[in-house]
């Protein structure tokens, strides 16, 4: 419970770049960056109150000084009357890199759509929810925070004289499973 690394496996040692013997000489606090102190305190409070914690994301120091993103979950174990914290630690470096690459890709797509003044959307048929790109909101002059995006809300943004045939084209495309292309007017806010 004092943060000493009592027992660990080679997979954990690899995460922090040490041998098992080297890692056993370290404490939890030596491999945890100081900027996680508040989060660590909250996790310890949860652990003491419920007997378990996590999943919880943080970073460990690698032997080379770099930071390794990890996800932890654990529980209190008791052995011979002494309490220990058992933790399962997962190196989430690849996931974090993928998330960062995806975020960058989305930002680039949004910027390209903004510059080209085109947008994109998807319709979730099960939930009747539209997923719009930021530029679609700009084109339709709709405040993103005020829009719930059901299909009916989309139709209400179409000019009243065009709504029926836009809806019919969409309905026909669902039935035939063929793409469609339309030019229609929008009803802009006054």
Secondary structure as GFF3:
##gff-version 3
##sequence-region A 1 190
A	DSSP	alpha_helix	10	15	.	.	.	ID=ss1
A	DSSP	alpha_helix	20	24	.	.	.	ID=ss2
A	DSSP	alpha_helix	28	31	.	.	.	ID=ss3
A	DSSP	three_ten_helix	34	36	.	.	.	ID=ss4
A	DSSP	alpha_helix	37	50	.	.	.	ID=ss5
A	DSSP	beta_strand	52	61	.	.	.	ID=ss6
A	DSSP	beta_strand	67	79	.	.	.	ID=ss7
A	DSSP	beta_strand	82	91	.	.	.	ID=ss8
A	DSSP	alpha_helix	93	116	.	.	.	ID=ss9
A	DSSP	beta_strand	121	124	.	.	.	ID=ss10
A	DSSP	beta_strand	129	132	.	.	.	ID=ss11
A	DSSP	alpha_helix	134	140	.	.	.	ID=ss12
A	DSSP	three_ten_helix	144	146	.	.	.	ID=ss13
A	DSSP	alpha_helix	151	156	.	.	.	ID=ss14
A	DSSP	alpha_helix	163	176	.	.	.	ID=ss15
###
